[in-house]
Amino acid sequence: MKRLAALIFVSVLPLAALAQDVPEPAEYQMDAYRGPVPDTLQGATVLDTTTAHRLWQAGEAAFVDVLPQAPKPENLPEGTIWRDKPRQSVPGALWLPNVGYGRIAEPTIAYFQRGLDLVTGGDTDHAVVFFCLQDCWMSWNAAKRALEWGYSNVYWFPDGTDGWQFEDLPLEVIKPLEPQPR
């Protein structure tokens, strides 16, 4: 019996070792977007799922989902049907895919800014909650960028839809904000 207890302890021990403190970088995360994230984002309020849910219920904060969207593959054989993977997200959230990378192109910056203007009514003091998936740097980068653009009421929800779903909170399929025609 002692040996079984020791085996159980040893098999659980490495899981505890996975918990690690991740320092907050001075700059954007530029790669390895899926992995442990910091506990903080200077200038933003970090939310747990319970607090994010309360904000959502109050309806006083805009929720912005920044999960990337896979592009349609080039050179698909003629007649191939392409279907985007449905995104289950916080009800009422605005999906701004691909804005959470460390470096984003000017058209993506304009798209991101247009989305923020849309959900805040152009008010940089309006509360905005950024999220993605658990252990994803995309929402951290997006929230950091909003802070740099002068948004003053920025929330970062690092557990994202994974934490939301774990707590059995409602989800709905959302579509990304369409880019403006050129």
PyMOL commands that place a pseudoatom at each C-alpha (Angstrom):
pseudoatom trace, name=CA, resn=MET, resi=1, chain=A, elem=C, hetatm=0, pos=[0.000, 0.000, 0.000]
pseudoatom trace, name=CA, resn=LYS, resi=2, chain=A, elem=C, hetatm=0, pos=[2.842, 2.406, 0.810]
pseudoatom trace, name=CA, resn=ARG, resi=3, chain=A, elem=C, hetatm=0, pos=[4.284, 1.823, -2.653]
pseudoatom trace, name=CA, resn=LEU, resi=4, chain=A, elem=C, hetatm=0, pos=[0.920, 2.673, -4.293]
pseudoatom trace, name=CA, resn=ALA, resi=5, chain=A, elem=C, hetatm=0, pos=[0.696, 5.882, -2.247]
pseudoatom trace, name=CA, resn=ALA, resi=6, chain=A, elem=C, hetatm=0, pos=[4.251, 6.787, -3.281]
pseudoatom trace, name=CA, resn=LEU, resi=7, chain=A, elem=C, hetatm=0, pos=[3.400, 6.158, -6.931]
pseudoatom trace, name=CA, resn=ILE, resi=8, chain=A, elem=C, hetatm=0, pos=[0.335, 8.355, -6.706]
pseudoatom trace, name=CA, resn=PHE, resi=9, chain=A, elem=C, hetatm=0, pos=[2.338, 11.107, -5.024]
pseudoatom trace, name=CA, resn=VAL, resi=10, chain=A, elem=C, hetatm=0, pos=[5.104, 10.905, -7.616]
pseudoatom trace, name=CA, resn=SER, resi=11, chain=A, elem=C, hetatm=0, pos=[2.633, 10.973, -10.498]
pseudoatom trace, name=CA, resn=VAL, resi=12, chain=A, elem=C, hetatm=0, pos=[0.922, 14.084, -9.109]
pseudoatom trace, name=CA, resn=LEU, resi=13, chain=A, elem=C, hetatm=0, pos=[4.114, 15.897, -8.215]
pseudoatom trace, name=CA, resn=PRO, resi=14, chain=A, elem=C, hetatm=0, pos=[5.076, 16.830, -11.797]
pseudoatom trace, name=CA, resn=LEU, resi=15, chain=A, elem=C, hetatm=0, pos=[1.665, 18.472, -12.300]
pseudoatom trace, name=CA, resn=ALA, resi=16, chain=A, elem=C, hetatm=0, pos=[2.368, 20.813, -9.401]
pseudoatom trace, name=CA, resn=ALA, resi=17, chain=A, elem=C, hetatm=0, pos=[5.740, 21.563, -10.954]
pseudoatom trace, name=CA, resn=LEU, resi=18, chain=A, elem=C, hetatm=0, pos=[3.947, 22.804, -14.078]
pseudoatom trace, name=CA, resn=ALA, resi=19, chain=A, elem=C, hetatm=0, pos=[2.538, 25.753, -12.137]
pseudoatom trace, name=CA, resn=GLN, resi=20, chain=A, elem=C, hetatm=0, pos=[5.069, 28.476, -12.698]
pseudoatom trace, name=CA, resn=ASP, resi=21, chain=A, elem=C, hetatm=0, pos=[5.357, 32.190, -12.286]
pseudoatom trace, name=CA, resn=VAL, resi=22, chain=A, elem=C, hetatm=0, pos=[5.640, 33.833, -15.665]
pseudoatom trace, name=CA, resn=PRO, resi=23, chain=A, elem=C, hetatm=0, pos=[7.134, 37.322, -15.527]
pseudoatom trace, name=CA, resn=GLU, resi=24, chain=A, elem=C, hetatm=0, pos=[5.275, 40.065, -17.327]
pseudoatom trace, name=CA, resn=PRO, resi=25, chain=A, elem=C, hetatm=0, pos=[7.351, 41.011, -20.374]
pseudoatom trace, name=CA, resn=ALA, resi=26, chain=A, elem=C, hetatm=0, pos=[8.044, 44.637, -21.211]
pseudoatom trace, name=CA, resn=GLU, resi=27, chain=A, elem=C, hetatm=0, pos=[7.063, 44.091, -24.836]
pseudoatom trace, name=CA, resn=TYR, resi=28, chain=A, elem=C, hetatm=0, pos=[4.487, 42.008, -26.690]
pseudoatom trace, name=CA, resn=GLN, resi=29, chain=A, elem=C, hetatm=0, pos=[4.736, 38.228, -26.773]
pseudoatom trace, name=CA, resn=MET, resi=30, chain=A, elem=C, hetatm=0, pos=[6.004, 37.544, -30.290]
pseudoatom trace, name=CA, resn=ASP, resi=31, chain=A, elem=C, hetatm=0, pos=[5.740, 33.754, -30.534]
pseudoatom trace, name=CA, resn=ALA, resi=32, chain=A, elem=C, hetatm=0, pos=[4.742, 30.669, -28.531]
pseudoatom trace, name=CA, resn=TYR, resi=33, chain=A, elem=C, hetatm=0, pos=[1.281, 32.161, -28.081]
pseudoatom trace, name=CA, resn=ARG, resi=34, chain=A, elem=C, hetatm=0, pos=[-0.099, 29.066, -26.337]
pseudoatom trace, name=CA, resn=GLY, resi=35, chain=A, elem=C, hetatm=0, pos=[1.535, 28.551, -22.984]
pseudoatom trace, name=CA, resn=PRO, resi=36, chain=A, elem=C, hetatm=0, pos=[1.654, 29.864, -19.445]
pseudoatom trace, name=CA, resn=VAL, resi=37, chain=A, elem=C, hetatm=0, pos=[0.855, 33.568, -19.174]
pseudoatom trace, name=CA, resn=PRO, resi=38, chain=A, elem=C, hetatm=0, pos=[1.690, 36.107, -16.465]
pseudoatom trace, name=CA, resn=ASP, resi=39, chain=A, elem=C, hetatm=0, pos=[-0.674, 36.807, -13.572]
pseudoatom trace, name=CA, resn=THR, resi=40, chain=A, elem=C, hetatm=0, pos=[-0.565, 40.534, -14.341]
pseudoatom trace, name=CA, resn=LEU, resi=41, chain=A, elem=C, hetatm=0, pos=[-0.820, 43.113, -17.077]
pseudoatom trace, name=CA, resn=GLN, resi=42, chain=A, elem=C, hetatm=0, pos=[0.363, 46.522, -15.921]
pseudoatom trace, name=CA, resn=GLY, resi=43, chain=A, elem=C, hetatm=0, pos=[-2.436, 49.065, -16.299]
pseudoatom trace, name=CA, resn=ALA, resi=44, chain=A, elem=C, hetatm=0, pos=[-5.176, 46.451, -16.706]
pseudoatom trace, name=CA, resn=THR, resi=45, chain=A, elem=C, hetatm=0, pos=[-7.389, 44.633, -14.228]
pseudoatom trace, name=CA, resn=VAL, resi=46, chain=A, elem=C, hetatm=0, pos=[-7.019, 40.855, -14.370]
pseudoatom trace, name=CA, resn=LEU, resi=47, chain=A, elem=C, hetatm=0, pos=[-10.317, 38.987, -14.052]
pseudoatom trace, name=CA, resn=ASP, resi=48, chain=A, elem=C, hetatm=0, pos=[-11.164, 35.530, -12.834]
pseudoatom trace, name=CA, resn=THR, resi=49, chain=A, elem=C, hetatm=0, pos=[-14.192, 33.798, -14.343]
pseudoatom trace, name=CA, resn=THR, resi=50, chain=A, elem=C, hetatm=0, pos=[-16.573, 34.773, -11.533]
pseudoatom trace, name=CA, resn=THR, resi=51, chain=A, elem=C, hetatm=0, pos=[-15.717, 38.463, -11.833]
pseudoatom trace, name=CA, resn=ALA, resi=52, chain=A, elem=C, hetatm=0, pos=[-15.826, 38.367, -15.645]
pseudoatom trace, name=CA, resn=HIS, resi=53, chain=A, elem=C, hetatm=0, pos=[-19.286, 36.799, -15.417]
pseudoatom trace, name=CA, resn=ARG, resi=54, chain=A, elem=C, hetatm=0, pos=[-20.467, 39.544, -13.045]
pseudoatom trace, name=CA, resn=LEU, resi=55, chain=A, elem=C, hetatm=0, pos=[-19.221, 42.208, -15.472]
pseudoatom trace, name=CA, resn=TRP, resi=56, chain=A, elem=C, hetatm=0, pos=[-20.966, 40.417, -18.337]
pseudoatom trace, name=CA, resn=GLN, resi=57, chain=A, elem=C, hetatm=0, pos=[-24.228, 40.188, -16.382]
pseudoatom trace, name=CA, resn=ALA, resi=58, chain=A, elem=C, hetatm=0, pos=[-24.055, 43.902, -15.523]
pseudoatom trace, name=CA, resn=GLY, resi=59, chain=A, elem=C, hetatm=0, pos=[-23.738, 44.694, -19.238]
pseudoatom trace, name=CA, resn=GLU, resi=60, chain=A, elem=C, hetatm=0, pos=[-21.398, 47.593, -18.590]
pseudoatom trace, name=CA, resn=ALA, resi=61, chain=A, elem=C, hetatm=0, pos=[-18.306, 46.194, -20.293]
pseudoatom trace, name=CA, resn=ALA, resi=62, chain=A, elem=C, hetatm=0, pos=[-17.633, 45.300, -23.900]
pseudoatom trace, name=CA, resn=PHE, resi=63, chain=A, elem=C, hetatm=0, pos=[-16.289, 41.772, -24.346]
pseudoatom trace, name=CA, resn=VAL, resi=64, chain=A, elem=C, hetatm=0, pos=[-13.735, 41.332, -27.133]
pseudoatom trace, name=CA, resn=ASP, resi=65, chain=A, elem=C, hetatm=0, pos=[-12.712, 37.839, -28.230]
pseudoatom trace, name=CA, resn=VAL, resi=66, chain=A, elem=C, hetatm=0, pos=[-9.345, 37.817, -30.008]
pseudoatom trace, name=CA, resn=LEU, resi=67, chain=A, elem=C, hetatm=0, pos=[-8.999, 34.121, -30.859]
pseudoatom trace, name=CA, resn=PRO, resi=68, chain=A, elem=C, hetatm=0, pos=[-7.224, 33.825, -34.214]
pseudoatom trace, name=CA, resn=GLN, resi=69, chain=A, elem=C, hetatm=0, pos=[-9.179, 32.520, -37.169]
pseudoatom trace, name=CA, resn=ALA, resi=70, chain=A, elem=C, hetatm=0, pos=[-7.549, 30.016, -39.463]
pseudoatom trace, name=CA, resn=PRO, resi=71, chain=A, elem=C, hetatm=0, pos=[-7.316, 31.387, -42.999]
pseudoatom trace, name=CA, resn=LYS, resi=72, chain=A, elem=C, hetatm=0, pos=[-8.899, 29.594, -45.908]
pseudoatom trace, name=CA, resn=PRO, resi=73, chain=A, elem=C, hetatm=0, pos=[-6.105, 27.502, -47.418]
pseudoatom trace, name=CA, resn=GLU, resi=74, chain=A, elem=C, hetatm=0, pos=[-4.815, 28.732, -50.735]
pseudoatom trace, name=CA, resn=ASN, resi=75, chain=A, elem=C, hetatm=0, pos=[-4.881, 26.393, -53.721]
pseudoatom trace, name=CA, resn=LEU, resi=76, chain=A, elem=C, hetatm=0, pos=[-7.849, 24.332, -52.579]
pseudoatom trace, name=CA, resn=PRO, resi=77, chain=A, elem=C, hetatm=0, pos=[-8.972, 22.055, -55.394]
pseudoatom trace, name=CA, resn=GLU, resi=78, chain=A, elem=C, hetatm=0, pos=[-11.839, 23.517, -57.401]
pseudoatom trace, name=CA, resn=GLY, resi=79, chain=A, elem=C, hetatm=0, pos=[-15.188, 22.627, -55.889]
pseudoatom trace, name=CA, resn=THR, resi=80, chain=A, elem=C, hetatm=0, pos=[-13.803, 22.143, -52.373]
pseudoatom trace, name=CA, resn=ILE, resi=81, chain=A, elem=C, hetatm=0, pos=[-16.179, 23.463, -49.751]
pseudoatom trace, name=CA, resn=TRP, resi=82, chain=A, elem=C, hetatm=0, pos=[-14.476, 25.496, -47.020]
pseudoatom trace, name=CA, resn=ARG, resi=83, chain=A, elem=C, hetatm=0, pos=[-16.224, 25.913, -43.705]
pseudoatom trace, name=CA, resn=ASP, resi=84, chain=A, elem=C, hetatm=0, pos=[-14.774, 28.021, -40.929]
pseudoatom trace, name=CA, resn=LYS, resi=85, chain=A, elem=C, hetatm=0, pos=[-14.683, 26.353, -37.542]
pseudoatom trace, name=CA, resn=PRO, resi=86, chain=A, elem=C, hetatm=0, pos=[-17.545, 27.791, -35.453]
pseudoatom trace, name=CA, resn=ARG, resi=87, chain=A, elem=C, hetatm=0, pos=[-16.406, 29.951, -32.521]
pseudoatom trace, name=CA, resn=GLN, resi=88, chain=A, elem=C, hetatm=0, pos=[-18.259, 29.353, -29.255]
pseudoatom trace, name=CA, resn=SER, resi=89, chain=A, elem=C, hetatm=0, pos=[-17.808, 32.495, -27.189]
pseudoatom trace, name=CA, resn=VAL, resi=90, chain=A, elem=C, hetatm=0, pos=[-19.239, 34.725, -24.502]
pseudoatom trace, name=CA, resn=PRO, resi=91, chain=A, elem=C, hetatm=0, pos=[-22.704, 35.842, -25.668]
pseudoatom trace, name=CA, resn=GLY, resi=92, chain=A, elem=C, hetatm=0, pos=[-22.616, 39.326, -27.146]
pseudoatom trace, name=CA, resn=ALA, resi=93, chain=A, elem=C, hetatm=0, pos=[-18.836, 39.395, -27.522]
pseudoatom trace, name=CA, resn=LEU, resi=94, chain=A, elem=C, hetatm=0, pos=[-17.250, 40.984, -30.569]
pseudoatom trace, name=CA, resn=TRP, resi=95, chain=A, elem=C, hetatm=0, pos=[-14.821, 38.635, -32.293]
pseudoatom trace, name=CA, resn=LEU, resi=96, chain=A, elem=C, hetatm=0, pos=[-11.752, 40.409, -33.642]
pseudoatom trace, name=CA, resn=PRO, resi=97, chain=A, elem=C, hetatm=0, pos=[-9.584, 37.529, -34.848]
pseudoatom trace, name=CA, resn=ASN, resi=98, chain=A, elem=C, hetatm=0, pos=[-5.863, 37.887, -35.405]
pseudoatom trace, name=CA, resn=VAL, resi=99, chain=A, elem=C, hetatm=0, pos=[-5.441, 41.176, -33.510]
pseudoatom trace, name=CA, resn=GLY, resi=100, chain=A, elem=C, hetatm=0, pos=[-3.531, 39.560, -30.638]
pseudoatom trace, name=CA, resn=TYR, resi=101, chain=A, elem=C, hetatm=0, pos=[-0.299, 38.747, -32.408]
pseudoatom trace, name=CA, resn=GLY, resi=102, chain=A, elem=C, hetatm=0, pos=[2.817, 40.531, -31.176]
pseudoatom trace, name=CA, resn=ARG, resi=103, chain=A, elem=C, hetatm=0, pos=[3.291, 42.311, -34.480]
pseudoatom trace, name=CA, resn=ILE, resi=104, chain=A, elem=C, hetatm=0, pos=[0.274, 43.214, -36.600]
pseudoatom trace, name=CA, resn=ALA, resi=105, chain=A, elem=C, hetatm=0, pos=[0.074, 44.868, -40.004]
pseudoatom trace, name=CA, resn=GLU, resi=106, chain=A, elem=C, hetatm=0, pos=[-1.473, 48.293, -40.600]
pseudoatom trace, name=CA, resn=PRO, resi=107, chain=A, elem=C, hetatm=0, pos=[-4.744, 46.859, -42.019]
pseudoatom trace, name=CA, resn=THR, resi=108, chain=A, elem=C, hetatm=0, pos=[-5.082, 44.691, -38.892]
pseudoatom trace, name=CA, resn=ILE, resi=109, chain=A, elem=C, hetatm=0, pos=[-4.394, 47.699, -36.665]
pseudoatom trace, name=CA, resn=ALA, resi=110, chain=A, elem=C, hetatm=0, pos=[-7.139, 49.640, -38.477]
pseudoatom trace, name=CA, resn=TYR, resi=111, chain=A, elem=C, hetatm=0, pos=[-9.505, 46.654, -38.143]
pseudoatom trace, name=CA, resn=PHE, resi=112, chain=A, elem=C, hetatm=0, pos=[-8.729, 46.383, -34.415]
pseudoatom trace, name=CA, resn=GLN, resi=113, chain=A, elem=C, hetatm=0, pos=[-9.252, 50.111, -33.847]
pseudoatom trace, name=CA, resn=ARG, resi=114, chain=A, elem=C, hetatm=0, pos=[-12.534, 50.041, -35.784]
pseudoatom trace, name=CA, resn=GLY, resi=115, chain=A, elem=C, hetatm=0, pos=[-13.724, 47.129, -33.628]
pseudoatom trace, name=CA, resn=LEU, resi=116, chain=A, elem=C, hetatm=0, pos=[-12.813, 48.941, -30.426]
pseudoatom trace, name=CA, resn=ASP, resi=117, chain=A, elem=C, hetatm=0, pos=[-14.583, 52.093, -31.629]
pseudoatom trace, name=CA, resn=LEU, resi=118, chain=A, elem=C, hetatm=0, pos=[-17.640, 49.990, -32.410]
pseudoatom trace, name=CA, resn=VAL, resi=119, chain=A, elem=C, hetatm=0, pos=[-17.884, 48.318, -28.975]
pseudoatom trace, name=CA, resn=THR, resi=120, chain=A, elem=C, hetatm=0, pos=[-16.981, 51.419, -26.957]
pseudoatom trace, name=CA, resn=GLY, resi=121, chain=A, elem=C, hetatm=0, pos=[-18.817, 54.037, -28.998]
pseudoatom trace, name=CA, resn=GLY, resi=122, chain=A, elem=C, hetatm=0, pos=[-15.443, 55.757, -29.371]
pseudoatom trace, name=CA, resn=ASP, resi=123, chain=A, elem=C, hetatm=0, pos=[-15.179, 56.224, -25.588]
pseudoatom trace, name=CA, resn=THR, resi=124, chain=A, elem=C, hetatm=0, pos=[-11.677, 55.222, -24.449]
pseudoatom trace, name=CA, resn=ASP, resi=125, chain=A, elem=C, hetatm=0, pos=[-12.959, 55.157, -20.837]
pseudoatom trace, name=CA, resn=HIS, resi=126, chain=A, elem=C, hetatm=0, pos=[-15.548, 52.456, -21.633]
pseudoatom trace, name=CA, resn=ALA, resi=127, chain=A, elem=C, hetatm=0, pos=[-14.768, 49.121, -19.947]
pseudoatom trace, name=CA, resn=VAL, resi=128, chain=A, elem=C, hetatm=0, pos=[-13.360, 46.525, -22.350]
pseudoatom trace, name=CA, resn=VAL, resi=129, chain=A, elem=C, hetatm=0, pos=[-12.683, 42.860, -21.481]
pseudoatom trace, name=CA, resn=PHE, resi=130, chain=A, elem=C, hetatm=0, pos=[-10.154, 41.036, -23.667]
pseudoatom trace, name=CA, resn=PHE, resi=131, chain=A, elem=C, hetatm=0, pos=[-10.105, 37.250, -23.784]
pseudoatom trace, name=CA, resn=CYS, resi=132, chain=A, elem=C, hetatm=0, pos=[-9.236, 34.247, -25.904]
pseudoatom trace, name=CA, resn=LEU, resi=133, chain=A, elem=C, hetatm=0, pos=[-8.470, 30.790, -24.505]
pseudoatom trace, name=CA, resn=GLN, resi=134, chain=A, elem=C, hetatm=0, pos=[-6.758, 29.789, -21.295]
pseudoatom trace, name=CA, resn=ASP, resi=135, chain=A, elem=C, hetatm=0, pos=[-2.965, 30.034, -21.531]
pseudoatom trace, name=CA, resn=CYS, resi=136, chain=A, elem=C, hetatm=0, pos=[-3.090, 32.165, -24.657]
pseudoatom trace, name=CA, resn=TRP, resi=137, chain=A, elem=C, hetatm=0, pos=[-1.026, 35.304, -25.066]
pseudoatom trace, name=CA, resn=MET, resi=138, chain=A, elem=C, hetatm=0, pos=[-3.299, 36.761, -27.754]
pseudoatom trace, name=CA, resn=SER, resi=139, chain=A, elem=C, hetatm=0, pos=[-5.629, 38.436, -25.235]
pseudoatom trace, name=CA, resn=TRP, resi=140, chain=A, elem=C, hetatm=0, pos=[-2.679, 39.698, -23.186]
pseudoatom trace, name=CA, resn=ASN, resi=141, chain=A, elem=C, hetatm=0, pos=[-1.175, 41.317, -26.299]
pseudoatom trace, name=CA, resn=ALA, resi=142, chain=A, elem=C, hetatm=0, pos=[-4.530, 42.800, -27.375]
pseudoatom trace, name=CA, resn=ALA, resi=143, chain=A, elem=C, hetatm=0, pos=[-5.214, 44.269, -23.931]
pseudoatom trace, name=CA, resn=LYS, resi=144, chain=A, elem=C, hetatm=0, pos=[-1.683, 45.698, -23.784]
pseudoatom trace, name=CA, resn=ARG, resi=145, chain=A, elem=C, hetatm=0, pos=[-2.179, 47.300, -27.187]
pseudoatom trace, name=CA, resn=ALA, resi=146, chain=A, elem=C, hetatm=0, pos=[-5.502, 48.867, -26.100]
pseudoatom trace, name=CA, resn=LEU, resi=147, chain=A, elem=C, hetatm=0, pos=[-3.755, 50.344, -23.060]
pseudoatom trace, name=CA, resn=GLU, resi=148, chain=A, elem=C, hetatm=0, pos=[-1.082, 51.838, -25.309]
pseudoatom trace, name=CA, resn=TRP, resi=149, chain=A, elem=C, hetatm=0, pos=[-3.832, 53.364, -27.471]
pseudoatom trace, name=CA, resn=GLY, resi=150, chain=A, elem=C, hetatm=0, pos=[-5.180, 55.194, -24.422]
pseudoatom trace, name=CA, resn=TYR, resi=151, chain=A, elem=C, hetatm=0, pos=[-7.993, 52.904, -23.271]
pseudoatom trace, name=CA, resn=SER, resi=152, chain=A, elem=C, hetatm=0, pos=[-8.196, 53.424, -19.539]
pseudoatom trace, name=CA, resn=ASN, resi=153, chain=A, elem=C, hetatm=0, pos=[-10.655, 50.766, -18.352]
pseudoatom trace, name=CA, resn=VAL, resi=154, chain=A, elem=C, hetatm=0, pos=[-9.035, 47.597, -19.704]
pseudoatom trace, name=CA, resn=TYR, resi=155, chain=A, elem=C, hetatm=0, pos=[-9.736, 44.156, -18.296]
pseudoatom trace, name=CA, resn=TRP, resi=156, chain=A, elem=C, hetatm=0, pos=[-7.863, 40.989, -19.149]
pseudoatom trace, name=CA, resn=PHE, resi=157, chain=A, elem=C, hetatm=0, pos=[-9.642, 37.661, -18.706]
pseudoatom trace, name=CA, resn=PRO, resi=158, chain=A, elem=C, hetatm=0, pos=[-6.839, 35.070, -19.053]
pseudoatom trace, name=CA, resn=ASP, resi=159, chain=A, elem=C, hetatm=0, pos=[-9.065, 31.991, -18.559]
pseudoatom trace, name=CA, resn=GLY, resi=160, chain=A, elem=C, hetatm=0, pos=[-11.137, 33.056, -21.560]
pseudoatom trace, name=CA, resn=THR, resi=161, chain=A, elem=C, hetatm=0, pos=[-13.761, 30.782, -23.002]
pseudoatom trace, name=CA, resn=ASP, resi=162, chain=A, elem=C, hetatm=0, pos=[-12.082, 27.744, -21.442]
pseudoatom trace, name=CA, resn=GLY, resi=163, chain=A, elem=C, hetatm=0, pos=[-12.753, 29.121, -17.948]
pseudoatom trace, name=CA, resn=TRP, resi=164, chain=A, elem=C, hetatm=0, pos=[-16.209, 30.308, -19.011]
pseudoatom trace, name=CA, resn=GLN, resi=165, chain=A, elem=C, hetatm=0, pos=[-17.144, 26.876, -20.313]
pseudoatom trace, name=CA, resn=PHE, resi=166, chain=A, elem=C, hetatm=0, pos=[-15.637, 25.127, -17.270]
pseudoatom trace, name=CA, resn=GLU, resi=167, chain=A, elem=C, hetatm=0, pos=[-18.029, 27.103, -15.053]
pseudoatom trace, name=CA, resn=ASP, resi=168, chain=A, elem=C, hetatm=0, pos=[-20.907, 26.035, -17.338]
pseudoatom trace, name=CA, resn=LEU, resi=169, chain=A, elem=C, hetatm=0, pos=[-21.692, 29.617, -18.325]
pseudoatom trace, name=CA, resn=PRO, resi=170, chain=A, elem=C, hetatm=0, pos=[-23.591, 30.306, -21.529]
pseudoatom trace, name=CA, resn=LEU, resi=171, chain=A, elem=C, hetatm=0, pos=[-21.785, 30.300, -24.856]
pseudoatom trace, name=CA, resn=GLU, resi=172, chain=A, elem=C, hetatm=0, pos=[-22.977, 31.196, -28.332]
pseudoatom trace, name=CA, resn=VAL, resi=173, chain=A, elem=C, hetatm=0, pos=[-21.576, 30.907, -31.823]
pseudoatom trace, name=CA, resn=ILE, resi=174, chain=A, elem=C, hetatm=0, pos=[-20.229, 34.263, -32.939]
pseudoatom trace, name=CA, resn=LYS, resi=175, chain=A, elem=C, hetatm=0, pos=[-18.935, 35.491, -36.272]
pseudoatom trace, name=CA, resn=PRO, resi=176, chain=A, elem=C, hetatm=0, pos=[-15.914, 37.766, -36.701]
pseudoatom trace, name=CA, resn=LEU, resi=177, chain=A, elem=C, hetatm=0, pos=[-16.344, 41.440, -37.453]
pseudoatom trace, name=CA, resn=GLU, resi=178, chain=A, elem=C, hetatm=0, pos=[-16.162, 41.719, -41.213]
pseudoatom trace, name=CA, resn=PRO, resi=179, chain=A, elem=C, hetatm=0, pos=[-13.318, 43.789, -42.634]
pseudoatom trace, name=CA, resn=GLN, resi=180, chain=A, elem=C, hetatm=0, pos=[-14.364, 46.995, -44.318]
pseudoatom trace, name=CA, resn=PRO, resi=181, chain=A, elem=C, hetatm=0, pos=[-14.524, 46.797, -48.089]
pseudoatom trace, name=CA, resn=ARG, resi=182, chain=A, elem=C, hetatm=0, pos=[-11.649, 48.509, -49.830]
for i in range(1, 182): cmd.bond("trace and resi %d" % i, "trace and resi %d" % (i + 1))
show_as sticks, trace
zoom trace
